Amino acid sequence: MKAKRTAKSLVIAHRGASGYRPEHTLASYTLAIEQGADFVEPDLVATKDHRLICRHENALAVLNPDGSLNTQDTSTDVYRRVDFAPRLATKTIDGREVRGWFSEDFTLAEIKTLRAVERIPALRPANTQYNGQFEIPTFEDVIALVQTQSSRTRRAIGIYPETKHPSYFHSEGRGIDGSVIGINLGAALIDVLRATGFTDRERIFIQSFEVENLRELQQILLPRAGLTLPLIQLIEGSAAPYDQVLAGNVLDYAAMIKLSGLQEIARYARGIGVFKHLVISRTADDALAEPSPLVRDAHASGLLVHGWTFRAENHFLPTELRHGRDSASHGDLKAEVRAFVAAGLDGVFCDHPDLAVAAIASLGEG
């Protein structure tokens, strides 16, 4: 059965309008809504007291092997806090060793004393002017913002949360004191949705790179809560879902995008969120190639297809859409979005929502 296409391709504000403000801040989400995004996307990690906060990773700041600051994986100013210096730790997250400061070693009250910083300053130097201005929001903070802005704009703005490292948080990860973290991110997410009354299935997608937590949501947690919310299986360009690695299963992302894999995903999810190169790959000279059969096969399996991540900087664009040679300069993101929507995408995750909104409007899709 072919999936029913949405009225227009959705614009999903990736970590908010993260091309213009530090990611996962209320300022970033607010700007995304002002720019016309259909959904805002918070990544969810847990604190020591099991509260859900919005960060791309549970690593709040990361150090390089030589002890210098990793400026591509640091999203808060915790590294500047002398009082939190003893929280520096080395942990293994999804098989990768990381040295830094981690959300699960801080209470929410402590997290609220931190401030956001631009995570990729080399590519987004203008965003560094906002360093230190914005606090770290909870999932409840984002829901409250979306409810307020929906009333103000009279638009039904949606939320597209991702559970980050669910196996790690549930049973693999340990706090700085050595204790197992032990939080079910899916159950915690559902509890917040119910407590805030944000349960409209037309305004929520729940996403994860892992598989079994989505199956648990579909088979147990959502029915127990009396909810039917759409789930999205995220798919990387390579490797395998980490819960499958832990279980010793052979299932990897390459198998998941085969027709049989897509049909299996359709048993528990409404759609897939895929690395965009799986939809349109790059040629040897880094230009856009021809579309793959992925969207066709996914639609034939009854799945929606949302692609990630669309960004305006030359660094992320195909050769023919770059403007100049500076990797931080903006190229023709609108043209890239149009190409992917023409290939059948039902939604785009974008750091620059205004450009995606304009690109889709230019195609006459809404």
N, C-alpha and C positions, 0 to 999 in steps of 0.2 A: 504494500500500500504506500503510495507516495505521500510524503509529508505535506500538509497544507502550509503554504507559504504565508508568512505574516503580511499585513497590508503593505508594509515597506520593510526594507532591510533595517534592522535595529542598529542604533548607535549606542554602544556600551562604553561608558567612560571608564577607561582602564586606570584604576586607582584614582579616579576623579579626572580632572583636567590636568594630568600630571606633566604635560608638556609645558604648562604655564605656572604651576605652583608645586611645591614639594608634595610628593604623592601621599595618599592616605591621610589627608588632613581635611577638616571641615571646609577650609577655604578652597581646596581642590575640588571637593564634591560640589560645593555651592556654585563655583564657576562652571563646572560641567553642566549643571542643571540650567544655568543662565544661558549657556551656549546651545541648549536644545537637546542634550543627550536623553535617550529613552530610559536608560538604566545607568546607575552608578555601581562600580564594582569594588567592594571592600574585601581584601584578603584577611582572614581571621586566624589569629594565634591566641594562645592562652597565657594568662598571668599566673603567678604563684597561688593566688586565691581563686583560680578558675573562672576569671572573667575574660570575655572575648574582646580583644582590642584589634584595631586595624593596622596591620603592618604587612609588608610583602614577605617578610621572614620573621621567625622568632629571634633571629640574631639582630639586635638593635644597633649594634656597631661591631665591626669586624676588623681584626688586625691581620696584616700580612705576615708571612713567616719571619721577616726581619724585625717585626715589632712596630712597623709604621702603620698608619691608618689605611685601611682599604676603602678608597673613596668611590668604589662602585657597589659596595654592599652595606654602607652605613647610612642609616636613615634617621638617627636621633643624636642628640648631643651627650649621650650618657658617657662617652669616652672622656669628656671634659670634667666630669663630676668626681672630685677627689673622694667624696664620701662613698661613692660606689666603686672605687678602684678594687676593693676586695672581691667584688662580684665577677671579675674577669675569670673566664673559665675556658677550657677546651672540651668540646663535645663532638660526638659523631652523629650527624643528622642525615638520614637517608643514605648512609654509607660514606658520607663525606666529612672529614674532620674540619671543624671550624673553631677558631679562637676568637672570643669576643664576649659580649654581654648579651644575655638572653632573657626574653620576656618572662619565662617561667621562673626566673629567680627574683622577680620583683612583684610586689603587691600592686594592685591597681592604684592605690594612693601614691605609691612611689613612681609608677609610670606617669601619673598625671603631673609630676614635677619636671618631667623631661620635655624637651621641645624637638620638633621635627627639623631635619636639615635635608637639603637636596641630595638625593642618592647618587646621581650621575652628574656632578658639577662640571666635568670637562665638556660634556655635550650640552648642558643646560646652565651656562653661567648666569643667565639672567635670573634664574630661580634662586640663586644663592642670596639674593637680597632679602629673601623671606626667612632665611635661616634663623632659628631661635624664636620665631614669632608665634608658631602654632603648636598647641598641645596634641597629644596622641588621643584620638577618639576611640570610644568604645563602640561596639556594634549598636548598642542602644542609642548612642549619640547620633549615629548615621541614620537610623530609623526615624528618630525625632526630626532630624533635618529634612529628610525626604517627605515626611508627613506634613511639615510646615510649608515646604516649598510646593508640594502638590496642591495644597489649599490656596497658596498665594497665586500660583500660575494657572490653576485649574487644569493641570495636566496630571495624569496618573503615572507619575515617575516610579520606576521600578528599582529594585535592588538585586544584585547578582553576586551573592557572597561565595567565596571559596574557602573551604576548610584546608588549611595548610598543614602538611605533614601529619595526617590523622593517626597513622600507626605510631609515629614517634611520640605524640602527645598521649596516646592511650596506654602504650605498654613498653615502648622502646626507650623513650627518653627519661633522663633523670635530672633532678634539680641539682643545684650546686652542693646541697647537703647529701646527695647520693640517693635520695628517695625517688621512687617512680612517680612520674607526673600524674598519670592516671586520670585523664579527662577524655571523655568521648565528645569530640568536637561537634559531631552531627547532632547528638542529643542536646548539647548546650545551645547550639544554634536554634533548634526547634523550640527549646524553652524560652529563648529570648523573643522569637517570633510570636509565640502564644502570649507571652506576658505583655507585649506591646500591641497586640492585636493586628500585627502586620502579616496577614495570612492570605491575601488575595493571590490566587494562583496565576493571575494574569500579570502580576507585578513582581514575581520572584522566579529566579532560576538559582538552583544550588549546584555548585560545580566542585569537582575534585579530580586530581590526576590519579588517585587511587581508585580501586574498583570495589572492594568489599564494603567500604563505608557507604558507597552509593547503594549497593544492594541492601545493606542494613537499613538505610533510610527508606528505600522503596518497599521493603518487605515487612519491616518491624516498626521503626520509629515514627514514620509518617502515619501509618494506619492506627498506631496506638494513640497518636495525638489527634486523630480524626481529621487529618489533612491530606490533600492530594496536591503536591507541589512538583513542578517539573525539575528533573535532574539533568545535568550536563556532564558527560564524560569528557574530561580534558585529555588531549592526545599530543604528546611531544613528537618531534621529528625523528627521534631515535630512542634507544634504550627501552625501559619497561616500567610499568607502575611499581612503586617501591613495595607495596604490600604483596605483589606477586613475586618479587625478588625474595622477600622474607620467607614466603611460603614455599619457595623452591619450585614455583610453577614456570612453565615455559612461555606463558602468555606475555608478549611484548607489544609495543605500539605498532610495529609493522604488521603484526597479525590482526590487530584490532581494526585497521583500515581496509582489510580485505572484506569482500562482500559477506563472508560467513561471520567475520568478527563484528561487522556493523549490525548484522541481524541479531547477534547475541546481545550487543549493547542495547538494542531496541527493546529487549525484554525488561530492562530496568531503568532506562533513561529516555528522555524526550529528545535529546540531541547530543551533538558532539561539539566541543570547542577545540579547534585544531590549529597547530602551527601553520601559518599561512603558506609556507613553502610546500606543504602537502597538497594544497589546492592549485597553486601556480608556482612551480619551482623556478630556479634561476639557471640560466645558461652558464657556460664556462666563463664568459666575460661579465657575469653578474647582472645580466638583463633578464626581464621576465620571459619565461618560456610559455608553452601552450598549457592550458588548464589540464589537470589530471582528471580521471574519472571519479574521484572521491565524492564530489558533491552529487553527481548523478547517482552513484551507488548508495550514498547515505539517504538521499531523498527516496529512492526506491525501497529502502528499508524502513521508511517511516520516520526518519530522523531529520531534525533541523541541523544546520551547519553554521556555526559562528567561528570566525577566524581571528587569530591574534598574531602579533600585535602591530597595529598600524601607527607609525610615528613619522613626523615631518622631517626630522633631521636627515641630512644626506647619508649619514652613517648607516641608516636602516633602510634606505631606498634602493631600488634597482638602478643600475648605471644610467639608463636613459631618462630617469626622472630626477637626477641630482642637478642642483644648480651651483656651479662653482666647485671648488676643490676642498673647501673647509668642511670637515665632517659634521660640525655643529650647525652649519647653515641649513636653512629649510629649502627643500626641493618641492616637487609637485606631488604632495600627498594625495590631493584630490584625484589626480589621474590614476594613482594606484588603487584607491578605494573604488573608483568607477570600474576598473578592470576586474576587480574581485567580485563586486556586486553583479557585474555582467556575467561572471562565471557561475553565479547562482547562490552566493552567500546570503544567508538569512540574517546575518548580523555581523558587525565588525567591532572588535575591541580596539579602542583608539585612545592615544594619549592627548590628541588635539581634537576634541569633539566638534568644535565649530567647523573645522575643515571637512570632517566626515559628514556632518549634517548638510553642508553646502554641496558636497559631491553627490550625495544621494538625491538631494532635491533637484540637482541639475539633470538627473536621469528621469525626472518626472515620476518618481516613486512615492509621492506623498506630498 
